[in-house]
């Protein structure tokens, strides 16, 4: 069968800050499918094709990757594909947890839930008449208006068994994200998260059990990216790259043994860094130049409410270790917990400035479907206009702070952190992008005001 895999266009997003990354989830799907079916990928965020006029009729199946902010535009793409005669399949975090809504739109035939490689493959095999429907796993559909779900597919225990993402089917030259001036690309080395934070859906989507690829398998993919694709900068974007410090150290030793001209970045946790300074030193020797750390709040009460299982006092220790090893840090900070006061949010802004990471990512707490937070605040939602669920708009009625006050505090956080003289010189290009992004945010205020409020 002919299968088109679609990454819908981004709206206001990290792309405006130069964070442009290939859709590895779709690339993994393509790598599993392509041995038996014709597969094409299209990323409307970077490719010139107009999604309104794309020839969806050339494909038997159109599979669309859906997150919350792009759900509505995904439905518009699905409608066009459906009109042109394709079977429409959606997958991704948003529709995994709101499968009924997607199916009742009338333009989606099937929803693939959670980890999708083998669920989607089983569906395609059924549609091509290779297997009976009883063998299809992890798929939702409607029969006479009634929701049906086939049994969940088991999580893939052996991630080494997955083929590498089919990057050759993507326009890699159009992803222009850089690290220290070097063109960079991404790879994923683990799935699942045992921490199950209140605001994150990853633990439900990929499971609470951390599943990791072997060092040998990771290194093989790194060799491919270094030798065949000529990348000299890599970003490990799994949520818990350092959850097993010995694995991180072993991989670092392997990189050093290769003698590559290579720099790289990874995501980590405050406590893992604070408790494992030797791991950070080894990673830095192997080329670690950047890390993303979720500090989130300067209030222990707020951290506890998020279920972060972290301590505020560990943050300074973690930053000290990272700075000692010349590792740049993007720190994540969240404003807008249900019981937060203005003073508590200002405390987080001051906390961010005192830690002084290289860059700070401020966001407004957003209840994405699939999170524990979403289940808790359904009666507090200001809107279900999913297009503004981007982390830069108020979407929850808080106890002590109005949406207008929260928006002002968000702006205050950005300008207060980046308005300091040292930060202006350190991050001139990044600040310029933030300024443009803020202008877009101001322009999008009208969208927020017009959003249908939920009574």
VENLINBEL-V412663 format. One record per residue. RES is the residue in three letters. PSI is psi in whole degrees, 0 to 359 (NA if undefined). Layout:
# VENLINBEL-V412663
res psi
RES PSI
RES PSI
This chain:
# VENLINBEL-V412663
res psi
UNK 155
UNK 121
UNK 128
UNK 126
UNK 125
UNK 129
UNK 111
UNK 161
UNK 145
UNK 148
UNK 231
UNK 122
UNK 186
UNK 340
UNK 326
UNK 343
UNK 10
UNK 9
UNK 92
UNK 109
UNK 141
UNK 146
UNK 87
UNK 330
UNK 313
UNK 323
UNK 327
UNK 319
UNK 314
UNK 321
UNK 329
UNK 326
UNK 328
UNK 346
UNK 337
UNK 350
UNK 159
UNK 123
UNK 136
UNK 144
UNK 144
UNK 127
UNK 101
UNK 352
UNK 333
UNK 339
UNK 153
UNK 343
UNK 142
UNK 119
UNK 337
UNK 335
UNK 26
UNK 144
UNK 72
UNK 337
UNK 345
UNK 357
UNK 148
UNK 321
UNK 134
UNK 114
UNK 129
UNK 128
UNK 126
UNK 123
UNK 175
UNK 311
UNK 336
UNK 13
UNK 314
UNK 319
UNK 331
UNK 322
UNK 323
UNK 320
UNK 317
UNK 320
UNK 317
UNK 317
UNK 320
UNK 316
UNK 325
UNK 6
UNK 5
UNK 153
UNK 127
UNK 126
UNK 133
UNK 148
UNK 170
UNK 174
UNK 313
UNK 308
UNK 342
UNK 327
UNK 345
UNK 50
UNK 324
UNK 318
UNK 315
UNK 314
UNK 323
UNK 354
UNK 338
UNK 359
UNK 4
UNK 126
UNK 320
UNK 150
UNK 128
UNK 123
UNK 142
UNK 212
UNK 120
UNK 349
UNK 304
UNK 337
UNK 312
UNK 320
UNK 318
UNK 323
UNK 315
UNK 321
UNK 322
UNK 314
UNK 334
UNK 10
UNK 31
UNK 330
UNK 157
UNK 160
UNK 335
UNK 340
UNK 358
UNK 135
UNK 147
UNK 32
UNK 139
UNK 148
UNK 167
UNK 142
UNK 114
UNK 42
UNK 355
UNK 136
UNK 131
UNK 144
UNK 126
UNK 160
UNK 144
UNK 142
UNK 140
UNK 148
UNK 148
UNK 109
UNK 315
UNK 91
UNK 339
UNK 338
UNK 344
UNK 138
UNK 156
UNK 153
UNK 144
UNK 69
UNK 333
UNK 348
UNK 1
UNK 153
UNK 75
UNK 330
UNK 345
UNK 351
UNK 104
UNK 21
UNK 139
UNK 154
UNK 119
UNK 38
UNK 357
UNK 136
UNK 133
UNK 158
UNK 175
UNK 157
UNK 158
UNK 130
UNK 358
UNK 163
UNK 156
UNK 153
UNK 123
UNK 354
UNK 329
UNK 50
UNK 150
UNK 325
UNK 2
UNK 136
UNK 0
UNK 323
UNK 330
UNK 323
UNK 316
UNK 358
UNK 158
UNK 349
UNK 126
UNK 123
UNK 124
UNK 144
UNK 154
UNK 157
UNK 320
UNK 319
UNK 319
UNK 314
UNK 324
UNK 318
UNK 322
UNK 319
UNK 319
UNK 314
UNK 326
UNK 314
UNK 316
UNK 324
UNK 353
UNK 33
UNK 138
UNK 11
UNK 133
UNK 148
UNK 120
UNK 115
UNK 16
UNK 151
UNK 331
UNK 56
UNK 324
UNK 17
UNK 325
UNK 95
UNK 324
UNK 325
UNK 317
UNK 320
UNK 316
UNK 318
UNK 321
UNK 317
UNK 321
UNK 321
UNK 314
UNK 323
UNK 337
UNK 335
UNK 29
UNK 153
UNK 87
UNK 135
UNK 158
UNK 166
UNK 162
UNK 159
UNK 145
UNK 178
UNK 153
UNK 311
UNK 323
UNK 319
UNK 313
UNK 326
UNK 354
UNK 62
UNK 328
UNK 324
UNK 315
UNK 318
UNK 317
UNK 318
UNK 320
UNK 320
UNK 330
UNK 0
UNK 3
UNK 122
UNK 348
UNK 145
UNK 150
UNK 126
UNK 131
UNK 89
UNK 320
UNK 305
UNK 152
UNK 4
UNK 122
UNK 326
UNK 317
UNK 316
UNK 316
UNK 321
UNK 329
UNK 347
UNK 30
UNK 337
UNK 48
UNK 160
UNK 136
UNK 320
UNK 342
UNK 340
UNK 315
UNK 320
UNK 317
UNK 316
UNK 321
UNK 316
UNK 316
UNK 318
UNK 323
UNK 330
UNK 12
UNK 40
UNK 122
UNK 151
UNK 131
UNK 116
UNK 133
UNK 133
UNK 135
UNK 134
UNK 144
UNK 26
UNK 154
UNK 318
UNK 11
UNK 140
UNK 170
UNK 319
UNK 322
UNK 322
UNK 321
UNK 328
UNK 320
UNK 322
UNK 316
UNK 322
UNK 316
UNK 318
UNK 325
UNK 323
UNK 322
UNK 54
UNK 165
UNK 311
UNK 154
UNK 134
UNK 103
UNK 138
UNK 162
UNK 131
UNK 124
UNK 128
UNK 84
UNK 139
UNK 138
UNK 347
UNK 157
UNK 326
UNK 315
UNK 317
UNK 328
UNK 332
UNK 19
UNK 326
UNK 1
UNK 0
UNK 133
UNK 333
UNK 156
UNK 26
UNK 94
UNK 339
UNK 338
UNK 11
UNK 67
UNK 359
UNK 7
UNK 6
UNK 143
UNK 132
UNK 357
UNK 141
UNK 116
UNK 165
UNK 322
UNK 350
UNK 131
UNK 163
UNK 321
UNK 318
UNK 320
UNK 320
UNK 319
UNK 320
UNK 325
UNK 313
UNK 318
UNK 317
UNK 311
UNK 311
UNK 325
UNK 318
UNK 312
UNK 351
UNK 354
UNK 143
UNK 315
UNK 320
UNK 327
UNK 314
UNK 326
UNK 327
UNK 42
UNK 311
UNK 317
UNK 319
UNK 322
UNK 317
UNK 320
UNK 318
UNK 314
UNK 322
UNK 321
UNK 322
UNK 319
UNK 321
UNK 318
UNK 320
UNK 328
UNK 356
UNK 324
UNK 321
UNK 317
UNK 315
UNK 330
UNK 352
UNK 141
UNK 119
UNK 141
UNK 123
UNK NA
